[in-house]
Amino acid sequence: MLRWHAEWSIMAFVYLLTMVTLLRTDSTNEDYRKLVSELDKDLAARDGDDAPFFAQYNKSDDIKYVIVAYENGIAVGSGAIKHYEGDTVEIKRMYVPLEHRGKGIASIVLKDLELWAKELNYAKCILETGKKMPEAIRVYEKNGYALIPNYGQYAGVEESVCFEKLL
């Protein structure tokens, strides 16, 4: 039974890949900007009084490595990578609109960001998300990210959760 389930998951993933196309672009892409605008509204609502603190670290200007996912020509997800330090890249601006969640789009975007990071000779991905984002936490855990102490500007921030994955 377990084997069948694993095969079914692979088949479902391959099917989804045929339905979703990925565009590697940068932060000037209009569809990316629209998705990020939706993300910022969602985060502001979830973070409440803490929103200004987090917003200062979520600027999208000058991000060179952005992925936009499309389904039937409609932008349905995004994510980006940004150099952090040494051989480490930071995952940024992951977002799938509510009406497109549950289809595996976030995982597809995340996997391609990881592949892109490898192509750029990075060895590790790190990221921060909020405790008020349980669906994001599940996506990262499901994709092999391990909980780490909060890094950089998120050190000591109780509402933050940080992860890493070796590539």
N, C-alpha and C positions, 0 to 999 in steps of 0.2 A: 504494500500500500504506500509506504514512504517513497519508494522508487517511482511509482506512478505519479505521485504528487510532484516530485522533483521534475520529472519529464513534462508534466502538464505546465508547471511554472515556466520552464524554458520555452515551451511552445507558445504560451501566452505572451511572454516577453518578445519573442520573435514576431508574433502577430502584431503586437503593439508597435514594434519598430517599423513595420511596413505601413502603419497608419500615421506615424509621427515622423516628421523630418526635422533635422537639426541644422541650424545655421550658425556657423562660427563667425562672429562679428566683433564689434567693439561697442563702447557705451554711447556712441552717436546714433545707433540704430533706433528708429522711431518706435518700433514694436517693443523693444527692450525698455525704452523710456516710459511707455504707457504702462507696461507691467510693473515697473519699479514705482510708478506713481500709485498704482493700486496697492502694492506692497507697503509703501510708506503710510497710506491711510489705514491699512489693517494694523500695522505696528503701532501707530499713534493711538488707535482705539484700545489695543491690548495693553500697551505700556503705560497709558495714563500719564501721571505726573513724571514718570521716568523717561518719557518719550524724547524730550530734548537731549538728554544725556546720550541715549543710543543713536539718535539722528546724526549727531556730529561725526560718528564713525561709519556712517552708511552713505557717504557721498559716492555718486556714480560717475562723476566727471573723470575723464582720462583713464578709464579702465580699458585695457587693451584686449582682454580675453573674455568675451561674453558669448554665451550660447542662448539662442532663442529657439524654443520648440514650437513647431507648427503642426496642427491637425486640420486637414482640409483647408489649408491656407489661412487659418486663424492662429494667432499667437496664443499658446496655451501654457507656456512656462518659460522660465529664464533662470540663469545662474551665471556667475562670473568667478574668475580666479584673479588673484592679485599677489604679486611678490610680497612675501612677509619678511623673511631674512634667510640668508644662506641658501640652502636647498629646500626651503619651505615656502609653500604657496598657501594663501588664505582663500577659502571658499566664501564668496560674498553674494548677496542679493538673490538667493534662491527663492523662487516664487512660482506657484501654480494657482490660478484663480479657483475659488471655491467650487465652481460648477465643473471643473476639469480634474478635481482631486479624486484619488482612489483608482486611477488608471495606470499608475506606475510612471507617469511623466517625470516626476521629480527624480526618481531613480535613474531614468534614462539620461536626463540632463547631468546629474551628478557623475554618472559613469563616464560620460564624454568629457566632463571637466577634468576628471582624474586622468583620462587618456591624454588629453591635451597637456596637462601638467607634466606627465611622463615624457611626452614629445619635447617639451621645453627643458628637460633634464632636471626636474624637481623630484625629490625623493619622499616628500611628506606633504599632506594636506592638513591644515588646521581650520577650525571654524568656531564661531560663537553663535549661539541662538539663545532665546529666552525661555525661562521656565514656563512662561505663558504660551508657549508654542509646542504643545505635546505632539502634534502631528509631525512637526519638523524633527523633533527628537526621535520619534519612531523611524522616520526615513533614514536618519543618520545611523542609528543603531542597526537597522536592517541591512544597511550597506557596509557594515564592518567598521564603523567609526567607534573609537574607544574614548570614554570619558577621561579628561585630563584636568589638572588644576587650571583655573582661569588664568589666562595669559595676558600680557600687555595691559592695555587700558581696562580690561575686564577683571583683572586681579582684584579680589575683594568685593566685587559686585555680586550681591546675593541673588539677583534676578537672572544672572547669566549662567549659561552652561556651555562648557567648551569641550571640543572633541578633536581627535587626530586620527589619521590613517596613514600608514606607511604604504608607499606605492611600489 
